[in-house]
Amino acid sequence: MRRMTSFVLATITAIFVLAGFVKGMIGLGLPTVAMGLLAATGVYMIPSAPYLQAIGLKTDALVQALGLSFTVATVALATTLVQDGALQISIAGASVAALAPALLGMVLGQWLRARTRSETFRVCFLAGSLLLGAHLALRGLI
């Protein structure tokens, strides 16, 4: 049983490091606090991300604008879920514990993003957006 618990914790840690890495790489680092809200938070990406990408912001400005937009939307969503009783404050401890590996992954992703050309970044960002959209669409069909 102890081996299984260690394996589960290692797997969860690896998943959060990977998620943080992706978030750091494609610039979605600020809303990590709300990673538990991700199957619901993909929806607000559609109005903001294409608009911000289309106005031609440079990589760092785009990342900051996306981070601010997603943070505001995540806080609004979390507030609504808490008010409606769909998100219990009692699980906050587990969410806070998951921040450490997610932040490590974000640092790694930001390090890589800083060394990536703008064109490559845009391709990675749009590919990540496409994968998220495909996941949401397929999940709705299943």
N, C-alpha and C positions, 0 to 999 in steps of 0.2 A: 504494500500500500504506500509506503514511504517513497519507493522508486517511482510509482505512478504520480504522486504529488510533485516530486521534483521534476519529472518529465513535463507535467502540465504547466508548472510555473516557468520552466525553461521555454516551453512552446509559446506561452502567453507573452513572456518577455521578448522573445524573438519577433513575434507578430507586432508588438508595439514599437520595437526598434525599427522594423521595416516600414510600418505606417508612418512613424516620425520621419524616417529618411525620405519617403515619398513626399510627405508634406513639406519638409525642408527643401527638397529639390525643386518641386513645382511651386513653392512659395505660399503654401497654405498653412504656414506655421502657427499663426496666432490662435486659431480656435482649437488647439490641441486639448485644452481643458475639457472640451465637450466631445471627446472621441467616442464616448458611449452613445452619442446622439447621431452618429454618422449615417444605418439603413435609411432617416428622416431629413438630414441636413443637406443632402445632395441637391435638393430642389432649388434652393436660392442661388445656385451656381449659374443657372441658365440666364436669368436676366442680367446679372452683373458681369460675369466673366467674358462673354462675347463682346459686350459693350466696351469694357475696359481694354480688352485686347485690340479691338478694332480702332480705337482712337490713337493707336501707335505709341503707347508709353514704352519707354526703355525698360529693360528687365527689372531693375531695382524699383523703379516707380510703379511698374505693374504689380510686382510682388507686394509692395506696401499698400497699394489701392485694393488689391484682392484681399489681403489680410485684414484691412480695416472693414471692408464690406462684409466679409465672412464672419468676423468677430461680432459685429453689430447684429447680424442675422442669427448667429448662434446664441448670443445672450438673449435675444428676443424669443427664440424658440425655447430655450431652457426655462425662461421665466413663464412662458405660457404652459409648458408641460408641468412645471411645479404647481402652478395655480390650478390646473385641471386635475392634479393628483396622479398624472401619468408618470411622473419622475419623483422618486422618493429621495429626500435629502439624506436618508440613512445610508445610502450607497456611496456617498461622497468620499469616504475613506478609501474605498477600493479605487475610485477614479483618481484620487490624489496619488496613490501608490503607483498607478500605471503611468503617471507623468514622467517618472525618472527614465525608464527606457525610451519613452516617446521623445523626450527632450534630447537624449543621446542621439537617437536617429535623426532628429531635426538638425542637430549640429553637424552631423555627417553629411546630410543632404544639402545644407547651406554651404558647407565647405566645397562640395562638388559643384553646386550651382555657381559659386563665385569663379570657378575655373572653366565654366562652360560658355561657349559663344552664344550670343543672343538668338541667332537663328536656330541653333540646337535646342536652346531653352524653349523657344516657342513650339517646336515640334514635340518636345517632351510634354509640355503643358497641354497642348491640344490632344496628344495621344492619351494622356491621363484623363482628360475630360471625356474623351470618346469612350474609354474603358469604363469610367464611372457611369456614363449614360447607358452603355450596353448592359452593365450589371443591373442597373435599376430597371431597364426595360425587360430583361430576361427574368428577373425576380418577379416582376408583375405578371408574367406569363405562366410561371410555374405555380 
